[in-house]
Amino acid sequence: MNWTPSRATVEDIPALEALIPLSVRALQAPWYSAAQMEAALGPVFGVDRQLIADGTYYVIRHEGRIVGAGGWSRRKSLFGGDQGRTAPDPELDPAQDPARIRAFFVHPDWARQGIGRCLLTACENAIRAAGFRTVDLVATLAGEPLYAAAGYSVTKRFDIPLSNGLPLPGVQMSKSLGH
Ligand SMILES: CC(C)(COP(=O)(O)OP(=O)(O)OC[C@H]1O[C@@H](n2cnc3c(N)ncnc32)[C@H](O)[C@@H]1OP(=O)(O)O)[C@@H](O)C(=O)NCCC(=O)NCCS
């Protein structure tokens, strides 16, 4: 398939809010328990409206329906929805800070069809064009193989604390885009 990412708009938010739990519950099930996924939906796995406002969040549609979404950020947050954020997310300096890859979710019926890879390439091209030289991200265990296949290296393994007291294992990864 030849996928074409387009910029997400605020009109896409209801469809994104439907896609994210579908993607998480199906595609993360080999790695996380139901209790971990349910607690993470919202605060960790949710829409970040700031990315949409910045024009750095993309969707891929098939026959008019969103089958995948993902983006990048010129701001500090490494992961998470915007729920509970009280202050503006500070902007990074492309000359010295790494950009972020953020919030990739593919519909389970469309997994392993190159949507994640296509979104990642679009993000990296936009990140380069914005003048950043490196990229950081926090991956789920489900996302780690996609980023590893695209040349990202693990810099840290850590647990994201969830509201129900459970830990959600995550992986910080980074890549130099070169110039
Ligand atoms: C992670 C995710 C976005 C990957 O999307 P995808 O469209 O299925 O990925 P792609 O088809 O583009 O995969 C590209 C490459 O990544 C690797 N890869 C992706 N998913 C993989 C998996 N489950 N197991 C092993 N390798 C995988 C493979 O090398 C793959 O190439 P191949 O299919 O030719 O072998 C998707 O699994 C997802 O939405 N997961 C649930 C939400 C989530 O955890 N998101 C990550 C947030 S960091």
PDBQT file of the ligand as one rigid body, heavy atoms in Angstrom, charges set to zero:
ROOT
HETATM    1  C1  LIG A 201       3.882   0.461  17.130  1.00  0.00    +0.000 C 
HETATM    2  C2  LIG A 201       2.892   0.617  15.970  1.00  0.00    +0.000 C 
HETATM    3  C3  LIG A 201       2.588   2.098  15.776  1.00  0.00    +0.000 C 
HETATM    4  C4  LIG A 201       3.572   0.051  14.692  1.00  0.00    +0.000 C 
HETATM    5  O1  LIG A 201       2.747   0.368  13.578  1.00  0.00    +0.000 OA
HETATM    6  P1  LIG A 201       2.678  -0.547  12.256  1.00  0.00    +0.000 P 
HETATM    7  O2  LIG A 201       1.996   0.244  11.201  1.00  0.00    +0.000 OA
HETATM    8  O3  LIG A 201       2.118  -1.876  12.591  1.00  0.00    +0.000 OA
HETATM    9  O4  LIG A 201       4.229  -0.714  11.906  1.00  0.00    +0.000 OA
HETATM   10  P2  LIG A 201       4.841  -0.982  10.429  1.00  0.00    +0.000 P 
HETATM   11  O5  LIG A 201       3.951  -1.925   9.679  1.00  0.00    +0.000 OA
HETATM   12  O6  LIG A 201       5.161   0.304   9.769  1.00  0.00    +0.000 OA
HETATM   13  O7  LIG A 201       6.185  -1.737  10.836  1.00  0.00    +0.000 OA
HETATM   14  C5  LIG A 201       7.463  -1.329  10.333  1.00  0.00    +0.000 C 
HETATM   15  C6  LIG A 201       8.516  -2.260  10.911  1.00  0.00    +0.000 C 
HETATM   16  O8  LIG A 201       8.563  -2.130  12.339  1.00  0.00    +0.000 OA
HETATM   17  C7  LIG A 201       8.806  -3.422  12.924  1.00  0.00    +0.000 C 
HETATM   18  N1  LIG A 201       7.619  -3.838  13.678  1.00  0.00    +0.000 N 
HETATM   19  C8  LIG A 201       6.447  -3.165  13.797  1.00  0.00    +0.000 A 
HETATM   20  N2  LIG A 201       5.587  -3.831  14.619  1.00  0.00    +0.000 NA
HETATM   21  C9  LIG A 201       6.240  -4.936  15.027  1.00  0.00    +0.000 A 
HETATM   22  C10 LIG A 201       5.902  -6.025  15.881  1.00  0.00    +0.000 A 
HETATM   23  N3  LIG A 201       4.705  -6.083  16.494  1.00  0.00    +0.000 N 
HETATM   24  N4  LIG A 201       6.812  -7.020  16.066  1.00  0.00    +0.000 NA
HETATM   25  C11 LIG A 201       8.007  -6.955  15.473  1.00  0.00    +0.000 A 
HETATM   26  N5  LIG A 201       8.401  -5.958  14.632  1.00  0.00    +0.000 NA
HETATM   27  C12 LIG A 201       7.528  -4.960  14.432  1.00  0.00    +0.000 A 
HETATM   28  C13 LIG A 201       9.064  -4.366  11.768  1.00  0.00    +0.000 C 
HETATM   29  O9  LIG A 201      10.452  -4.296  11.459  1.00  0.00    +0.000 OA
HETATM   30  C14 LIG A 201       8.243  -3.723  10.663  1.00  0.00    +0.000 C 
HETATM   31  O10 LIG A 201       8.675  -4.065   9.362  1.00  0.00    +0.000 OA
HETATM   32  P3  LIG A 201       8.087  -5.416   8.664  1.00  0.00    +0.000 P 
HETATM   33  O11 LIG A 201       6.605  -5.451   8.888  1.00  0.00    +0.000 OA
HETATM   34  O12 LIG A 201       8.482  -5.215   7.235  1.00  0.00    +0.000 OA
HETATM   35  O13 LIG A 201       8.786  -6.551   9.367  1.00  0.00    +0.000 OA
HETATM   36  C15 LIG A 201       1.606  -0.215  16.231  1.00  0.00    +0.000 C 
HETATM   37  O14 LIG A 201       1.975  -1.516  16.613  1.00  0.00    +0.000 OA
HETATM   38  C16 LIG A 201       0.722   0.358  17.321  1.00  0.00    +0.000 C 
HETATM   39  O15 LIG A 201      -0.092   1.233  17.062  1.00  0.00    +0.000 OA
HETATM   40  N6  LIG A 201       0.850  -0.173  18.575  1.00  0.00    +0.000 N 
HETATM   41  C17 LIG A 201      -0.063   0.179  19.666  1.00  0.00    +0.000 C 
HETATM   42  C18 LIG A 201       0.142   1.598  20.154  1.00  0.00    +0.000 C 
HETATM   43  C19 LIG A 201       1.556   1.800  20.576  1.00  0.00    +0.000 C 
HETATM   44  O16 LIG A 201       2.086   1.123  21.443  1.00  0.00    +0.000 OA
HETATM   45  N7  LIG A 201       2.181   2.776  19.945  1.00  0.00    +0.000 N 
HETATM   46  C20 LIG A 201       3.588   3.075  20.143  1.00  0.00    +0.000 C 
HETATM   47  C21 LIG A 201       3.700   4.269  20.956  1.00  0.00    +0.000 C 
HETATM   48  S1  LIG A 201       5.458   4.547  21.189  1.00  0.00    +0.000 SA
ENDROOT
TORSDOF 0
